[in-house]
C-alpha cells in the first residue's frame, strides 16, 4: 500500500512539474473565462445559440475550414441545433460531395445528403474544426493538461472565443526585431518569437504570438433574424459554442445517462444497506 501511495504521489508531482515547465517554455496567452450555458454537470447547449453559431460557420468559417467528422444529420439531433428535418436536408443540399460510385466508378460530385459528412478544409493550412474545441481545452497545445478546464471551468470554447476577439496591434518589442508574418493575437501561442520579446531565460514578455489567419470576425459581420446581438464578443461566443457542440454532439445525452446512472446507483446502495441491516439485525447483538 505504501509503495502504491508513493508511486501515486511521485506521478502527481511529475505531472505538476511537467505542466509548469511546458507553460513556462511556451508563449503566454490570455484566455477570457466566458460563461457558456453548457458548462457544469447540469449544463445544456442553447439551441438558438447553436443555430446562430452554425450560421456564422456557414457564412464565414466554411470558406476555409471543414467539419469532416460531423454528419449533416447531426444538425437535427436533440440537444444540438435541432433543425427540422426539411431544413437540415435543404442545408445539406447546399454542399457537394464527391461520390466515387457515380458514372461506373469514375466518380462525380452530387448534392450532399443527411448521411454525408461536412466537407474537409479547403486549404491545406486551415485545420479542420470538428474537434478543435476539444484539442484546445488545455490551452497549451499538445502539452496541455486541461487543468484550466478542471479547476476554472475553462475549456476549448473559451479559447476559441478568445482567439476570435484576441487580435491586437503588434507589441512594441516586436517592432525592434525582424518583422514577423501574420497577425498578432494575444490568445495564440506559437514557437516563433523575436528575441526582443523574450527574457534571458526564454520566457515571453508579452502574451500571444503571430497567427497566419486574418481576423475572421469584426463585429456586425452577420445578421441574426432573431435579433440577437452581433457584436464581436457575441458572435465569437456563438461560433465557439457551435464548435464545442461539433466536438461533443452527444454531450447532453451522455450527461443525462450519467446522471441517471448516479441516481440509480445511489438508490441501489441505500436499498442494499437497508437490506443488509434487516437481514443481520437478529444476529448482530446475539450472544455466542
Secondary structure as UniProt FT lines:
FT   HELIX           2..25
FT   TURN            37..38
FT   TURN            41..42
FT   HELIX           47..59
FT   HELIX           61..63
FT   TURN            68..69
FT   HELIX           72..76
FT   TURN            78..81
FT   HELIX           85..92
FT   TURN            93..94
FT   STRAND          96..99
FT   TURN            100..106
FT   STRAND          108..111
FT   TURN            114..115
FT   TURN            124..125
FT   TURN            130..131
FT   HELIX           132..135
FT   TURN            136..138
FT   HELIX           141..143
FT   HELIX           147..152
FT   HELIX           156..165
FT   HELIX           172..176
FT   STRAND          183..185
FT   TURN            186..187
FT   HELIX           195..197
FT   TURN            200..201
FT   STRAND          209..211
FT   TURN            225..226
FT   HELIX           232..247
FT   TURN            249..250
FT   HELIX           251..284
//
